[in-house]
Amino acid sequence: MRAREISTLALDSYQRAARVALSNHLVTTTYPDRIALPLLRRWATELREDLLELFGYRLEVTETTARLFPVIDALDDSQPARTPTDRIFDRRRYAYLALALAALGRAGNQITLSELADHVAAEASQVDGVELTTDRASDRDAFVDAIGWLATRGAIALADGDASGWANNPSAGEALYDIDRPVVVAMFRPPRAVQHLRSIRGLLAGSNAAIDPEESDAGQTDSGREADPKETLRAVRRALVEQPVVYVDDLDPDGRTALAASRTVADVELLTGLVAERRAEGVALIDTSGRLSDYRFPSTGTIAQVALLIAGEISDRVIDPDAPALATYPLPDGDALIEQLDGAIPDGGVFGDLAEFGFGSDATAFDDAVDKKQYPLIEDSWLVSVVDDLVERFGRTFAAQWQTDRDGLRLRAIAMLHRLRLVHSVSGGVLVLPVIARYRDVMVSVRDRTPQDSLFGTEQSPSTDQSPRTDQADITDPSEVEA
């Protein structure tokens, strides 16, 4: 491992480069910032070797791009594409994004927004269920969101005009973009040709040849052939950096052995600079730098603070000896998401003669061989009552939009807990996962602040101050760490 050869003085820089590569699979001259690519270029040789050795990831670095090609072990719906206003992409925006990327790959050095829209509209007309009509404002808005996503990552750069002007009135507004072809080429390079697959499973590690040509059989198991121990270690390390928590119950016996080995976690700590927190249920890497995690928790803001309060309430409910026993259920296996994606694959886009089913190895063999772990179910009705109580107690400290939207507040807070693997959302409620217990003893204090009467903050005696007070919640977790 090359990280062991780096001096103590330079190790922090190397770890920052590793975090940049792992958190941004595509780095350009402007994305995520202007210092990221020079940092990766400085450590390109060492990172290539360590990322391949530890995770099986391949890193390509050029003068204008750095592209990390991860090995995907399971589908993850917790990191969707988002608009600049943090709105999650819907199916239409994803379709426009894919079609726009394909059109840019065939274009020249520049393209106007209306011309790109015409190309996407022509392609969309050939796919059932997809349509781009530039006369329709909602279609234009969705298309501009997809183009904005590409522009943020440097695939295109605005040379003249304004995309929002075109979205408001395509007959009067226009935008001209420069196309960065290396970024376009690097942006989408799947491990297999998607036209050869009938199932999304074909892109997962279980049915995909390892990216190291010398280890093409790694990670695949058939009856009578055991998994490669080296690939098992890689899969566990991948889980450590890709998931907020790696639960022992999620792993097969070989994976549990690998997770228990101190070297497995220590190597990831050395590469990333993160600190591992071990518990009986599993391992979590704590990102005190805040530069690898896409969520900080505990954190500020109404959603994060309410999520922390709900976590404390759920923990208390699970261990309450006086309350009725909770029903328990296993985690769903995720096949529903795969079926949804497979159902959206257009039949006309698959080359039948070359198509592979892509089911790979028997990924469910371990699940079928043993009884699945059971987790307590907290029903939606209980969560509703908890959020109602929290709003009554602390609502005056919440952001104004959430004081009247209790259902929206609850759904957003639960979604955050689900993303952090503290709970798992299911129909009718949430299944409680073990690591939520670390947030049991949540303490709340409400600070009263007196508004200043002038820009220069003229102090007044509390006894004579008659102006209304504003309140601010200070909700903290005793552990004071960020996961």
Secondary structure, DSSP 8 states (H G I E B T S, - for coil): -GGGGS-HHHHHHHHHHHHHHHH-SEEESSSS-TTHHHHHHHTHHHHHHHHHHHH--EEEE-SSEEEEE----S---SS--B-TT--B--HHHHHHHHHHHHHHHHS-SEEEHHHHHHHHHHHHTTSTT----TTSHHHHHHHHHHHHHHHHTTSEEEEEE-HHHHHH-TTT--EEEEE-HHHHHHH---SS-GGGBSSGGGGSGGGS--SSGGGTTTT--BTTB---HHHHHHHHHHHHHHSS-EEGGGS-HHHHHHHHSHHHHHHHHHHH--EEEEETTEEEEE-TTSSS-SS-SS-SSHHHHHHHHHHHHHHHHHH-TTS----EE----SHHHHHHHHHTS-GGGS-GGG-B----S-TTHHHHHS----EEEEEHHHHHHHHHHHHHHHGGGS-HHHHS-HHHHHHHHHHHHHHTTSEEEETTEEEE-GGGGGG-S-EEEEEEE---SSTT-----TTT--S--EEEEEEE-TT----
